[in-house]
Amino acid sequence: MRSSVRIIVDAMGGDNAPEAVVKGALSVHGQGGVEIILAGREEEILAAAGGSVPAGVQVVDAREVIEICDDPATAFKRKKDSSVTVGLTMLKNGEGDAFVSAGSTGALLSAATLIVKRVRGIRRAALCPVIPTATGRAVLIDCGANAECTAEYLTQFAYLGSFYARRVLGVKRPRVGLLNIGAEPSKGDALRHETYPILQAAGERGELNFIGNIEAKEAILGGCDVIVSDGFAGNIMLKSIEGVGSFLGREVKGMFLRSGLSKMCALLMKGSLRTFKEKIDPDTIGGTAFIGISKPVIKAHGSSGERAIAQAVRQAAAVARSGIIADIEANVSRMHPSAEQL
Amino acid sequence: MRSSVRIIVDAMGGDNAPEAVVKGALSVHGQGGVEIILAGREEEILAAAGGSVPAGVQVVDAREVIEICDDPATAFKRKKDSSVTVGLTMLKNGEGDAFVSAGSTGALLSAATLIVKRVRGIRRAALCPVIPTATGRAVLIDCGANAECTAEYLTQFAYLGSFYARRVLGVKRPRVGLLNIGAEPSKGDALRHETYPILQAAGERGELNFIGNIEAKEAILGGCDVIVSDGFAGNIMLKSIEGVGSFLGREVKGMFLRSGLSKMCALLMKGSLRTFKEKIDPDTIGGTAFIGISKPVIKAHGSSGERAIAQAVRQAAAVARSGIIADIEANVSRMHPSAEQL
């Protein structure tokens, strides 16, 4: 059996907290060495767990809850006894190996950056979801933490995403593409023009497997393993994928519900339909890692149900065991625009 | 019958030119008053048409062809006898009412801007495709012509898109949304922060039906009629939609091809499947209008087949008849950031 890994879960964050969060987290407890630590209002956690938690599960009482209406930048400071502040402080102090929350992204990012801190030398932490593609999956970095980026940020994202794809997804030589509006190096805006040669130089030094610019369509069809973007365009891409997935998912469902005959077809094709549904279901993917923070922090979807929380906890365990943070620490000196001039 | 409208078609542009372009254009000739003018190598056009063209179709000989490898900014000048240069010059001179091409977007945009010119006071022409949404369709402006934008450009796009939705799509009070990474006015980057209050003021003056920021997912689910974006993020959105549509389209197809039973289901559900396919088929939508140019110019998809060309010609006729350019000319003085300070 693998060595144990302690996952601190924010029991109070998300639309379905604490019930679904507690149940989802507990469903993974004990599997493959995962140990669950639940942070939040103790009596609510115990009620959600059906009166008591299994042996080995730790419940850490935290009386406050960060709400969507709280200012994300300051919520964790004003609410020092919130599940997020308490849980991240435990992570910082080594009383757990990773933190999972389905609460406010902004508040979690601020709190993680200021409590747990970024890896030294990393300019910005990035949201790094894994998206389904026609041929497998890809890492999209950043997708919303940094609306405005510099070439240095994008360069760091390229390395961080590449480490994530290698360490967590197991891709040997991750193909890194710069998200752009055309494939030629001349395409795009000033930020892309500035970033392209830096990534190209990193490719020539053998530090990245840089394949050049990539258009959103080609990325979704499987053209690369790491999609490097500023947080604005990356978020537009992620939300477009979610939107079309939701829209077409409903269309397919409607198609099978139209008549008695089509309903019979739905029964006949049950297995295929389940596979299709899983492909477009965000819950299958799990959470979004905050990469660049010095310890693993995973944001689960706000609407996460039990299954999504369980998946995010497994993902947190995988990140904690992957060695990605050691990779980042060891390579941070290479991730600067000036490096190619050495 | 409606009054006649003359559509000049670039017979040499696109992956399937001249055959599919000529056939597609001729299939619309005479319908609802549409008259076709074909620009390109006469002998190739006649061969594609089966030896001769129907009565009333004009063929304008142009010996050169703009290729993908030509520099988009200068191709139309160096190739003065190209189908694009000849056709757009006719449009400028009033010898036709709209121009359709499936050739290089960049070359067409440069040529249209420099030969036909923008409406006076319009800073940048924008690519304005119509995208399918869960509840109907929406205009996305810009989606690639302008990778870098100012608040003034975005303000103009908001008006241009609103006129397009009203005049061409027939939406009474088009809901205009600013594409952003969150709904709150504080979300996004400096460009969005600067643009938001200008559009808000235009909304308060009753000139736009501004509904605030919109996320990509909500836009795809039908949250607005006009999606205002810089060309970079707009292109990422458009190509993401195309990518997921293509990916999930294949998945659905594969699902129905898996076994004898599922193939039988495909037969039983033939009608629904056709409707689904049409929803995700870019050919159903037709072309992308270049809005801001002083006469109608429509870019058809490079891979357009006959049906897509026919659709783009119909769309060009609709734009030519819509009165949108008169709308733009009459309102251009309102479209400036300073207007809200008057």
Chai-1 contact restraints between the chains, C-beta under 6 A:
chainA,res_idxA,chainB,res_idxB,connection_type,confidence,min_distance_angstrom,max_distance_angstrom,comment,restraint_id
A,A134,B,F247,contact,1.0,0.0,6.0,A-B,restraint_1
A,G144,B,I181,contact,1.0,0.0,6.0,A-B,restraint_2
A,A147,B,G188,contact,1.0,0.0,6.0,A-B,restraint_3
A,A147,B,D189,contact,1.0,0.0,6.0,A-B,restraint_4
A,E148,B,D189,contact,1.0,0.0,6.0,A-B,restraint_5
A,I181,B,G144,contact,1.0,0.0,6.0,A-B,restraint_6
A,I181,B,F232,contact,1.0,0.0,6.0,A-B,restraint_7
A,I181,B,N235,contact,1.0,0.0,6.0,A-B,restraint_8
A,G188,B,A147,contact,1.0,0.0,6.0,A-B,restraint_9
A,D189,B,A147,contact,1.0,0.0,6.0,A-B,restraint_10
A,D189,B,E148,contact,1.0,0.0,6.0,A-B,restraint_11
A,D189,B,F232,contact,1.0,0.0,6.0,A-B,restraint_12
A,E215,B,K239,contact,1.0,0.0,6.0,A-B,restraint_13
A,A216,B,I236,contact,1.0,0.0,6.0,A-B,restraint_14
A,A216,B,K239,contact,1.0,0.0,6.0,A-B,restraint_15
A,A216,B,S240,contact,1.0,0.0,6.0,A-B,restraint_16
A,A216,B,G243,contact,1.0,0.0,6.0,A-B,restraint_17
A,K217,B,K239,contact,1.0,0.0,6.0,A-B,restraint_18
A,K217,B,E242,contact,1.0,0.0,6.0,A-B,restraint_19
A,K217,B,G243,contact,1.0,0.0,6.0,A-B,restraint_20
A,I220,B,G243,contact,1.0,0.0,6.0,A-B,restraint_21
A,I220,B,V244,contact,1.0,0.0,6.0,A-B,restraint_22
A,I220,B,F247,contact,1.0,0.0,6.0,A-B,restraint_23
A,L221,B,G243,contact,1.0,0.0,6.0,A-B,restraint_24
A,F232,B,I181,contact,1.0,0.0,6.0,A-B,restraint_25
A,F232,B,D189,contact,1.0,0.0,6.0,A-B,restraint_26
A,A233,B,A233,contact,1.0,0.0,6.0,A-B,restraint_27
A,A233,B,I236,contact,1.0,0.0,6.0,A-B,restraint_28
A,N235,B,I181,contact,1.0,0.0,6.0,A-B,restraint_29
A,I236,B,A216,contact,1.0,0.0,6.0,A-B,restraint_30
A,I236,B,A233,contact,1.0,0.0,6.0,A-B,restraint_31
A,I236,B,I236,contact,1.0,0.0,6.0,A-B,restraint_32
A,I236,B,M237,contact,1.0,0.0,6.0,A-B,restraint_33
A,M237,B,I236,contact,1.0,0.0,6.0,A-B,restraint_34
A,M237,B,S240,contact,1.0,0.0,6.0,A-B,restraint_35
A,K239,B,E215,contact,1.0,0.0,6.0,A-B,restraint_36
A,K239,B,A216,contact,1.0,0.0,6.0,A-B,restraint_37
A,K239,B,K217,contact,1.0,0.0,6.0,A-B,restraint_38
A,S240,B,A216,contact,1.0,0.0,6.0,A-B,restraint_39
A,S240,B,M237,contact,1.0,0.0,6.0,A-B,restraint_40
A,S240,B,S240,contact,1.0,0.0,6.0,A-B,restraint_41
A,S240,B,I241,contact,1.0,0.0,6.0,A-B,restraint_42
A,I241,B,S240,contact,1.0,0.0,6.0,A-B,restraint_43
A,I241,B,V244,contact,1.0,0.0,6.0,A-B,restraint_44
A,E242,B,K217,contact,1.0,0.0,6.0,A-B,restraint_45
A,G243,B,A216,contact,1.0,0.0,6.0,A-B,restraint_46
A,G243,B,K217,contact,1.0,0.0,6.0,A-B,restraint_47
A,G243,B,I220,contact,1.0,0.0,6.0,A-B,restraint_48
A,G243,B,L221,contact,1.0,0.0,6.0,A-B,restraint_49
A,V244,B,I220,contact,1.0,0.0,6.0,A-B,restraint_50
A,V244,B,I241,contact,1.0,0.0,6.0,A-B,restraint_51
A,V244,B,V244,contact,1.0,0.0,6.0,A-B,restraint_52
A,F247,B,A134,contact,1.0,0.0,6.0,A-B,restraint_53
A,F247,B,I220,contact,1.0,0.0,6.0,A-B,restraint_54
A,L248,B,L248,contact,1.0,0.0,6.0,A-B,restraint_55
A,E251,B,F276,contact,1.0,0.0,6.0,A-B,restraint_56
A,M255,B,S272,contact,1.0,0.0,6.0,A-B,restraint_57
A,M255,B,F276,contact,1.0,0.0,6.0,A-B,restraint_58
A,R258,B,S272,contact,1.0,0.0,6.0,A-B,restraint_59
A,L261,B,L268,contact,1.0,0.0,6.0,A-B,restraint_60
A,S262,B,M269,contact,1.0,0.0,6.0,A-B,restraint_61
A,C265,B,C265,contact,1.0,0.0,6.0,A-B,restraint_62
A,C265,B,L268,contact,1.0,0.0,6.0,A-B,restraint_63
A,C265,B,M269,contact,1.0,0.0,6.0,A-B,restraint_64
A,L268,B,L261,contact,1.0,0.0,6.0,A-B,restraint_65
A,L268,B,C265,contact,1.0,0.0,6.0,A-B,restraint_66
A,M269,B,S262,contact,1.0,0.0,6.0,A-B,restraint_67
A,M269,B,C265,contact,1.0,0.0,6.0,A-B,restraint_68
A,S272,B,M255,contact,1.0,0.0,6.0,A-B,restraint_69
A,S272,B,R258,contact,1.0,0.0,6.0,A-B,restraint_70
A,F276,B,E251,contact,1.0,0.0,6.0,A-B,restraint_71
A,F276,B,M255,contact,1.0,0.0,6.0,A-B,restraint_72
